[in-house]
Amino acid sequence: MIEALGIAMVKNEADVIEAFVRHNMSLLDALVIIDNDSIDGTREILVQLQQQGLPIILFDDPIVGHFQSEIVTAVYRKVVPNFNPRFVFLLDADEFIVTPSRETLYTQLRALHPATQARYCWRTYIPAPTGPEGDPWDPLRSITHRRAYEKPRSKTIIVTKPKINKSILIQQGNHDVNVRGGQLRSVQLRDVALAHFPVRSVDQLTGKVLVGWIANLERNRHERDRGYAFQWKALYERIIQGPGLTAEDLTYEALQYENYCPGKSR
C-alpha cells in the first residue's frame, strides 16, 4: 500500500513534463500518467524518467477526442484498487503542488474522513511580455508573474474508501468527483495551492489550441453549434487563417485562458 498516488492525463507537454514529474514526485509516492498520443516527445521523456527509477506508471490513450473524464475514471478504477493509496491527487501537466511543507499537506489530509474530496485552488501564472525569466524547462523558475485576481477554481484530492473506488466518477477537467448517487463531501485545504502554468510560450499555446479544438469537436460533435468553448474556436481560426499568435499576444491570452479551457465555459 502506498499513501499518495497522482493521476494525470497529458498530451504534447514536452516543454514542462519533466519539471511536472520531478516537482510533484517530491510529494507523491507514485504517479500514473496517461499519454494521449503525444507526438512532441512527451512519452519518450516519461519513459526516460521511468528508466531512471522514478515510480511512474504509464498508460497510452490513442483516442483523438479529449475524453478525459471517461479515461481518467477508468484508470482510477483500474489502478486504485490494486495500489490502495490513501490519497489520490488528480493533476494536469501544467500544475505543480505548492505547500509550505509535506507535513502541512499531509497533516490536513490524514485528518479527513474517507470518501472526502480535499480542495485546493489554482494560482495561475502568466508569462511576462519580455519572455522567460529563467530556465525555460522549469516554469516555476521562468514564469513568476501571477494574476492579480483569480476566480476561485479548485482541483481535488480524493481521500479514498475501498467501498466506493469502483463507483468513482471523475468530471471533465478533474475539478470535481462524484459517486453513483451523489457527490463526495468537500473540504478546503489551508495553505496549499496548485501553481498553474497553462500558457508558457507561443509555440506551446499554438499547439494546444490546434490539437485542443479538434479534440473538442470530436468529443462534442453534436454540440458544435451551441457555442461550446467558442473562445478556443476563435483562437483556432486566428491561427489557421492568420495572423496567428505573437509574443505580444501571449500575456493577454494567458490572462483570458480560463475562458478558453474546454469543459469550463459554454
C-alpha positions in Angstrom: 0.0 0.0 0.0 1.2 3.5 -0.8 -0.1 6.6 0.8 -0.3 9.1 -2.1 -0.8 8.5 -5.8 -1.1 11.1 -8.6 -3.1 10.6 -11.8 -2.6 12.9 -14.8 -3.7 12.8 -18.4 -1.2 14.6 -20.7 -0.8 15.4 -24.4 2.2 17.2 -26.1 3.7 18.6 -22.9 7.4 18.1 -23.7 8.3 21.6 -22.5 7.1 21.0 -19.0 6.6 17.3 -18.4 9.9 16.6 -16.7 9.5 19.5 -14.3 6.0 18.4 -13.6 7.0 14.9 -12.7 10.1 15.8 -10.6 8.4 18.5 -8.6 5.2 16.6 -7.8 7.0 13.4 -7.1 8.6 15.1 -4.1 5.2 15.0 -2.5 3.8 11.7 -4.0 4.7 8.1 -3.8 3.8 7.2 -7.4 2.4 8.9 -10.4 0.1 7.4 -13.0 0.3 9.2 -16.4 -2.0 8.6 -19.3 -0.4 9.8 -22.5 -3.0 10.9 -25.1 -1.0 10.1 -28.2 1.6 12.8 -27.8 3.8 13.5 -30.9 6.3 16.0 -29.4 8.5 13.7 -27.3 6.4 13.8 -24.1 6.1 10.0 -24.0 9.8 9.5 -24.7 10.7 11.8 -21.8 8.3 9.8 -19.5 10.0 6.5 -20.5 13.4 8.0 -19.8 12.2 9.1 -16.3 10.9 5.6 -15.7 14.3 4.2 -16.7 15.9 6.5 -14.1 13.9 4.8 -11.4 11.0 7.2 -10.9 7.8 5.5 -9.9 5.8 6.3 -13.0 3.0 4.1 -14.3 2.4 4.9 -17.9 -0.8 4.2 -19.9 -1.4 5.0 -23.6 -4.6 6.6 -24.8 -4.7 6.9 -28.7 -8.2 8.4 -28.9 -8.4 11.8 -30.7 -11.3 13.2 -28.7 -10.4 14.7 -25.3 -12.4 12.1 -23.2 -10.6 13.0 -20.0 -13.5 12.2 -17.7 -14.1 8.8 -19.1 -10.4 7.8 -19.4 -9.2 9.1 -16.0 -12.2 7.5 -14.3 -11.4 4.1 -16.0 -7.8 4.3 -15.0 -8.7 5.3 -11.4 -11.0 2.3 -11.1 -8.3 0.0 -12.5 -5.3 1.3 -10.6 -6.5 2.4 -7.2 -7.9 -0.9 -6.0 -4.5 -2.5 -6.8 -2.4 0.0 -5.0 -4.8 1.1 -2.3 -3.5 4.6 -1.9 -5.0 6.6 0.9 -5.0 9.8 -1.2 -5.3 10.3 -5.0 -4.2 13.6 -6.5 -5.9 14.5 -9.8 -3.5 16.6 -11.8 -2.7 18.1 -15.2 0.8 18.5 -16.6 0.7 22.3 -16.1 0.0 22.0 -12.3 2.6 22.0 -9.5 1.6 21.3 -5.9 2.6 24.2 -3.6 2.8 23.7 0.2 5.0 25.1 2.9 6.0 21.6 3.8 5.0 18.0 3.2 3.8 17.9 6.8 1.5 20.9 6.2 -0.2 19.0 3.4 -0.4 15.5 4.9 -1.4 16.6 8.4 -4.6 18.1 6.9 -5.3 15.1 4.6 -4.8 12.5 7.3 -7.4 14.3 9.4 -10.1 13.8 6.8 -12.7 11.0 6.6 -12.6 8.5 3.8 -14.8 9.4 0.8 -13.9 13.1 1.0 -12.5 15.3 -1.7 -10.0 17.8 -0.4 -9.9 21.0 -2.5 -7.1 23.4 -3.2 -7.1 26.4 -5.6 -5.2 27.4 -8.6 -2.6 30.2 -8.6 -2.4 30.9 -12.3 0.9 32.2 -13.5 1.3 34.2 -16.8 4.4 34.7 -19.0 5.9 38.2 -18.9 5.8 40.3 -22.1 9.6 40.3 -22.0 9.7 36.5 -22.2 11.0 33.8 -19.8 13.0 34.9 -16.8 15.0 31.7 -16.1 15.1 28.1 -17.0 12.6 27.7 -19.9 12.2 24.0 -18.9 11.0 24.8 -15.4 8.0 27.2 -15.3 8.3 27.6 -11.5 11.6 29.5 -12.2 10.9 31.0 -15.6 7.3 32.3 -15.2 6.9 34.2 -11.9 4.1 36.7 -12.6 0.7 35.8 -11.2 -2.8 37.0 -12.0 -3.8 39.8 -9.6 -7.4 38.5 -9.5 -8.5 34.9 -10.0 -11.9 33.3 -9.9 -11.9 30.6 -7.3 -11.2 27.4 -9.2 -10.2 24.3 -7.3 -8.9 20.9 -8.0 -9.4 17.8 -5.9 -7.5 15.2 -3.9 -9.6 12.1 -3.2 -9.4 10.6 0.3 -10.2 7.1 -0.8 -12.6 4.5 0.5 -12.3 1.0 -0.9 -16.1 0.5 -0.8 -16.6 3.3 -3.4 -13.5 3.0 -5.6 -15.4 1.2 -8.4 -18.1 3.9 -8.4 -16.0 7.0 -8.6 -16.8 9.4 -11.4 -14.2 12.0 -12.2 -15.6 15.0 -14.0 -14.0 16.6 -17.1 -11.2 18.8 -16.1 -10.5 17.0 -12.8 -12.4 19.7 -10.9 -15.0 17.5 -9.2 -15.6 13.9 -8.2 -18.9 12.2 -7.9 -20.0 8.7 -6.9 -23.1 7.0 -8.1 -25.9 8.6 -6.3 -24.2 11.8 -5.2 -21.1 13.9 -4.6 -18.3 13.3 -2.2 -18.2 15.7 0.7 -15.7 18.6 0.1 -13.2 20.2 2.5 -11.0 23.2 1.6 -7.3 22.8 2.5 -5.3 25.6 4.2 -2.0 26.9 2.9 -1.9 24.5 -0.1 -2.4 25.5 -3.7 -1.7 24.5 -7.3 0.7 26.6 -9.2 -0.9 26.7 -12.7 1.0 27.4 -15.9 -1.5 27.0 -18.8 0.2 29.4 -21.2 4.0 29.2 -21.5 5.1 30.1 -25.0 3.7 31.0 -28.4 4.6 27.5 -29.8 3.0 25.8 -26.8 -0.2 27.7 -26.9 -0.5 27.4 -30.7 -0.1 23.6 -30.4 -2.5 23.4 -27.5 -5.2 25.3 -29.4 -4.8 23.4 -32.7 -5.0 20.0 -31.0 -7.4 21.1 -28.3 -10.1 22.5 -30.6 -10.1 19.4 -32.9 -10.3 17.1 -29.9 -13.2 19.3 -28.6 -15.1 18.9 -31.8 -14.6 15.1 -31.6 -15.8 14.9 -28.0 -18.8 17.3 -28.6 -19.6 16.6 -32.2 -23.3 17.1 -31.5 -22.8 20.4 -29.8 -20.8 22.3 -32.4 -23.5 24.9 -32.9 -24.1 25.5 -29.2 -21.1 27.8 -28.6 -19.0 25.1 -26.9 -15.7 26.7 -25.9 -16.2 29.4 -28.5 -13.0 31.3 -27.5 -11.0 28.2 -28.4 -12.6 28.3 -31.8 -11.7 32.0 -32.3 -8.1 31.3 -31.4 -8.1 28.2 -33.7 -9.4 30.3 -36.6 -6.9 33.1 -35.9 -4.0 30.6 -36.1 -5.3 28.8 -39.2 -6.4 31.9 -41.2 -3.8 34.3 -39.8 -2.2 36.3 -38.5 -1.5 33.7 -35.8 -0.3 34.4 -32.3 2.7 36.6 -31.4 4.8 37.1 -28.3 3.0 40.4 -27.7 -0.3 38.5 -27.5 0.8 35.9 -25.1 0.3 37.7 -21.8 -3.2 38.8 -22.8 -4.2 35.3 -23.9 -2.8 33.9 -20.6 -5.0 36.3 -18.6 -8.0 35.1 -20.7 -7.1 31.4 -20.5 -9.8 30.2 -18.0 -12.4 31.2 -20.5 -10.8 29.0 -23.2 -10.5 25.8 -21.2 -12.6 23.0 -22.7 -15.3 21.9 -20.3 -15.1 25.2 -18.3 -17.2 27.5 -20.4 -20.0 27.4 -22.8 
